[in-house]
Amino acid sequence: MFLFKRKKGYIVLYTLIVGLILVTISTYLFSLEAMRLSNNNYEMKILIKSEENQ
């Protein structure tokens, strides 16, 4: 019974760690995508301004 309890604890711990890693990766990817989009917006604004000045 004790061994089973320990094994179950390890499974819970493992699941928590994997979940944490997945959340970290998805957050990282999301922030990268957001940065890319904001950079694109910034470049578009610069393009529009330079076209207006011509």
N, CA, C and O atoms as a MOPAC input file, in Angstrom:
PM7 MOZYME 1SCF
protein

 N      0.83500 1    -1.21100 1     0.00000 1
 C      0.00000 1     0.00000 1     0.00000 1
 C      0.87100 1     1.26200 1     0.00000 1
 O      0.59400 1     2.22700 1    -0.71300 1
 N      1.93500 1     1.22800 1     0.82200 1
 C      2.83100 1     2.38800 1     0.91300 1
 C      3.49700 1     2.67400 1    -0.44000 1
 O      3.60500 1     3.82100 1    -0.87300 1
 N      3.93800 1     1.58900 1    -1.09000 1
 C      4.57700 1     1.73500 1    -2.40200 1
 C      3.60500 1     2.34600 1    -3.40900 1
 O      3.96600 1     3.22900 1    -4.18700 1
 N      2.37000 1     1.86000 1    -3.37700 1
 C      1.35100 1     2.36400 1    -4.30100 1
 C      1.12300 1     3.85600 1    -4.07800 1
 O      1.00800 1     4.63400 1    -5.02500 1
 N      1.06200 1     4.23400 1    -2.79800 1
 C      0.86500 1     5.65700 1    -2.46800 1
 C      2.01100 1     6.49500 1    -3.03300 1
 O      1.79600 1     7.55000 1    -3.63000 1
 N      3.22400 1     6.00300 1    -2.83100 1
 C      4.38600 1     6.75500 1    -3.33000 1
 C      4.34000 1     6.87500 1    -4.85000 1
 O      4.62500 1     7.93400 1    -5.41000 1
 N      3.97600 1     5.77300 1    -5.50800 1
 C      3.90400 1     5.79200 1    -6.96900 1
 C      2.86300 1     6.81200 1    -7.43200 1
 O      3.09700 1     7.56300 1    -8.37800 1
 N      1.71900 1     6.83100 1    -6.75800 1
 C      0.65800 1     7.76700 1    -7.11400 1
 C      1.15500 1     9.20200 1    -6.92500 1
 O      0.86800 1    10.07700 1    -7.74200 1
 N      1.89600 1     9.43400 1    -5.85300 1
 C      2.46800 1    10.75200 1    -5.59500 1
 C      3.40200 1    11.17400 1    -6.71900 1
 O      3.39100 1    12.32400 1    -7.15900 1
 N      4.21900 1    10.21300 1    -7.17900 1
 C      5.13700 1    10.51000 1    -8.27600 1
 C      4.37200 1    10.85600 1    -9.55300 1
 O      4.76000 1    11.75500 1   -10.30000 1
 N      3.26800 1    10.11900 1    -9.79100 1
 C      2.46500 1    10.38700 1   -10.99300 1
 C      1.89300 1    11.80300 1   -10.92900 1
 O      1.91600 1    12.53300 1   -11.92000 1
 N      1.37600 1    12.18900 1    -9.75000 1
 C      0.81600 1    13.53500 1    -9.58500 1
 C      1.90000 1    14.58300 1    -9.79700 1
 O      1.68500 1    15.57900 1   -10.48700 1
 N      3.06900 1    14.35100 1    -9.19600 1
 C      4.19500 1    15.28000 1    -9.31900 1
 C      4.60800 1    15.41600 1   -10.78700 1
 O      4.82600 1    16.52100 1   -11.28400 1
 N      4.71100 1    14.27000 1   -11.46900 1
 C      5.09900 1    14.24400 1   -12.88000 1
 C      4.10100 1    15.03100 1   -13.73100 1
 O      4.48200 1    15.81700 1   -14.59900 1
 N      2.80600 1    14.79700 1   -13.45700 1
 C      1.75700 1    15.50300 1   -14.19900 1
 C      1.86500 1    17.00700 1   -13.98300 1
 O      1.73900 1    17.79000 1   -14.92500 1
 N      2.10000 1    17.40300 1   -12.73100 1
 C      2.23100 1    18.83100 1   -12.41600 1
 C      3.40700 1    19.43900 1   -13.16600 1
 O      3.29200 1    20.52500 1   -13.73400 1
 N      4.54100 1    18.73900 1   -13.16800 1
 C      5.74500 1    19.25700 1   -13.83100 1
 C      5.50500 1    19.39000 1   -15.33500 1
 O      5.84500 1    20.40700 1   -15.93900 1
 N      4.91500 1    18.34600 1   -15.93500 1
 C      4.64100 1    18.38100 1   -17.37800 1
 C      3.67500 1    19.52100 1   -17.70500 1
 O      3.85600 1    20.23100 1   -18.69500 1
 N      2.64400 1    19.69100 1   -16.86300 1
 C      1.68000 1    20.77200 1   -17.06100 1
 C      2.35300 1    22.12800 1   -17.00500 1
 O      2.07800 1    23.01100 1   -17.81800 1
 N      3.23900 1    22.28100 1   -16.03100 1
 C      3.96000 1    23.54500 1   -15.86000 1
 C      4.81600 1    23.83700 1   -17.09000 1
 O      4.85200 1    24.96600 1   -17.57900 1
 N      5.50800 1    22.80300 1   -17.58500 1
 C      6.35700 1    22.97400 1   -18.76800 1
 C      5.51400 1    23.37800 1   -19.97700 1
 O      5.89000 1    24.27400 1   -20.73300 1
 N      4.36900 1    22.70900 1   -20.15300 1
 C      3.49000 1    23.02700 1   -21.28500 1
 C      2.98800 1    24.45900 1   -21.20600 1
 O      2.96400 1    25.17100 1   -22.21000 1
 N      2.58600 1    24.88200 1   -20.00900 1
 C      2.09200 1    26.25300 1   -19.82600 1
 C      3.20000 1    27.25400 1   -20.13900 1
 O      2.96500 1    28.26500 1   -20.79900 1
 N      4.41800 1    26.96100 1   -19.65500 1
 C      5.55300 1    27.85300 1   -19.90000 1
 C      5.82900 1    27.98300 1   -21.39400 1
 O      6.02900 1    29.08600 1   -21.90400 1
 N      5.83700 1    26.84200 1   -22.09400 1
 C      6.12300 1    26.86000 1   -23.53400 1
 C      5.04900 1    27.63100 1   -24.29300 1
 O      5.35900 1    28.44400 1   -25.16400 1
 N      3.77700 1    27.37100 1   -23.95600 1
 C      2.69400 1    28.04800 1   -24.68000 1
 C      2.70700 1    29.54900 1   -24.40700 1
 O      2.44300 1    30.34800 1   -25.30500 1
 N      3.01500 1    29.93700 1   -23.15900 1
 C      3.10600 1    31.36000 1   -22.82400 1
 C      4.24300 1    32.00900 1   -23.60900 1
 O      4.09500 1    33.11000 1   -24.13900 1
 N      5.39300 1    31.30600 1   -23.67600 1
 C      6.55800 1    31.81000 1   -24.39500 1
 C      6.22500 1    32.00800 1   -25.87700 1
 O      6.53300 1    33.04700 1   -26.46000 1
 N      5.58700 1    30.98800 1   -26.47800 1
 C      5.22000 1    31.08600 1   -27.89100 1
 C      4.22600 1    32.21300 1   -28.11700 1
 O      4.32700 1    32.95500 1   -29.09500 1
 N      3.25800 1    32.33900 1   -27.20100 1
 C      2.24200 1    33.38500 1   -27.33500 1
 C      2.88600 1    34.77000 1   -27.27200 1
 O      2.53400 1    35.65800 1   -28.05000 1
 N      3.83900 1    34.95500 1   -26.33800 1
 C      4.49200 1    36.26400 1   -26.20700 1
 C      5.34700 1    36.56000 1   -27.44000 1
 O      5.42600 1    37.70300 1   -27.88800 1
 N      5.98500 1    35.52100 1   -27.98300 1
 C      6.76500 1    35.71000 1   -29.21500 1
 C      5.85700 1    36.16800 1   -30.35100 1
 O      6.19000 1    37.09800 1   -31.08500 1
 N      4.70500 1    35.50600 1   -30.48900 1
 C      3.74400 1    35.85300 1   -31.54200 1
 C      3.23900 1    37.27900 1   -31.35100 1
 O      3.12300 1    38.03700 1   -32.31400 1
 N      2.94000 1    37.64300 1   -30.10200 1
 C      2.45100 1    38.99100 1   -29.80600 1
 C      3.51400 1    40.02700 1   -30.15900 1
 O      3.19900 1    41.07400 1   -30.72500 1
 N      4.77800 1    39.73600 1   -29.82500 1
 C      5.86900 1    40.65700 1   -30.15000 1
 C      5.99100 1    40.81500 1   -31.66400 1
 O      6.19100 1    41.92200 1   -32.16400 1
 N      5.86900 1    39.69600 1   -32.39400 1
 C      5.98300 1    39.73200 1   -33.84800 1
 C      4.86500 1    40.58800 1   -34.44400 1
 O      5.09100 1    41.38400 1   -35.35500 1
 N      3.65300 1    40.40600 1   -33.91000 1
 C      2.50800 1    41.16500 1   -34.41500 1
 C      2.67600 1    42.65500 1   -34.13600 1
 O      2.39900 1    43.48200 1   -35.00500 1
 N      3.12700 1    43.00300 1   -32.93700 1
 C      3.28800 1    44.42000 1   -32.60400 1
 C      4.41100 1    45.03400 1   -33.44500 1
 O      4.33000 1    46.20100 1   -33.82800 1
 N      5.44900 1    44.25900 1   -33.73200 1
 C      6.51700 1    44.74500 1   -34.60500 1
 C      5.98200 1    45.00000 1   -36.00700 1
 O      6.32500 1    46.00300 1   -36.63400 1
 N      5.14100 1    44.09400 1   -36.49800 1
 C      4.53300 1    44.27300 1   -37.82100 1
 C      3.67800 1    45.53300 1   -37.84400 1
 O      3.72900 1    46.29900 1   -38.80500 1
 N      2.89500 1    45.75200 1   -36.79800 1
 C      2.05900 1    46.94500 1   -36.70200 1
 C      2.92600 1    48.19600 1   -36.73700 1
 O      2.61000 1    49.16400 1   -37.42900 1
 N      4.01700 1    48.16800 1   -35.98600 1
 C      4.93400 1    49.30100 1   -35.91100 1
 C      5.50700 1    49.60100 1   -37.29800 1
 O      5.55900 1    50.75700 1   -37.71900 1
 N      5.93800 1    48.54800 1   -38.00200 1
 C      6.49100 1    48.72300 1   -39.34500 1
 C      5.44000 1    49.26400 1   -40.31000 1
 O      5.74100 1    50.10700 1   -41.15400 1
 N      4.21500 1    48.77800 1   -40.18200 1
 C      3.13300 1    49.25900 1   -41.04500 1
 C      2.88600 1    50.74700 1   -40.81000 1
 O      2.69700 1    51.50500 1   -41.76200 1
 N      2.88600 1    51.16400 1   -39.54900 1
 C      2.67100 1    52.57800 1   -39.22500 1
 C      3.76600 1    53.44400 1   -39.84100 1
 O      3.49600 1    54.51700 1   -40.38100 1
 N      5.00400 1    52.96200 1   -39.75400 1
 C      6.12400 1    53.71100 1   -40.33000 1
 C      5.93400 1    53.82300 1   -41.84800 1
 O      6.14500 1    54.88800 1   -42.42800 1
 N      5.53200 1    52.70800 1   -42.48800 1
 C      5.29900 1    52.71500 1   -43.93600 1
 C      4.21300 1    53.71300 1   -44.30800 1
 O      4.36900 1    54.47700 1   -45.26100 1
 N      3.12200 1    53.70900 1   -43.56600 1
 C      2.00500 1    54.61700 1   -43.85300 1
 C      2.46200 1    56.06900 1   -43.70200 1
 O      2.13800 1    56.91800 1   -44.53200 1
 N      3.21800 1    56.34700 1   -42.63400 1
 C      3.70300 1    57.71400 1   -42.40400 1
 C      4.62700 1    58.15600 1   -43.53500 1
 O      4.52600 1    59.28700 1   -44.01300 1
 N      5.52900 1    57.27100 1   -43.96600 1
 C      6.46600 1    57.64800 1   -45.02400 1
 C      5.72700 1    57.86700 1   -46.34700 1
 O      6.13200 1    58.70900 1   -47.14900 1
 N      4.64400 1    57.11500 1   -46.58100 1
 C      3.85600 1    57.31700 1   -47.79900 1
 C      3.11400 1    58.64600 1   -47.74700 1
 O      2.97700 1    59.32400 1   -48.76600 1
 N      2.63200 1    59.02200 1   -46.55800 1
 C      1.92700 1    60.29800 1   -46.40900 1
 C      2.87400 1    61.47200 1   -46.64700 1
 O      2.47100 1    62.50300 1   -47.18600 1
 N      4.12400 1    61.31100 1   -46.24700 1
 C      5.09300 1    62.40200 1   -46.37000 1
 C      5.50500 1    62.64300 1   -47.82100 1
 O      5.91200 1    63.74900 1   -48.17500 1
 N      5.40300 1    61.63200 1   -48.64500 1
 C      5.87500 1    61.77900 1   -50.03600 1
 C      5.00700 1    62.72500 1   -50.84800 1
 O      5.27400 1    62.94900 1   -52.02800 1

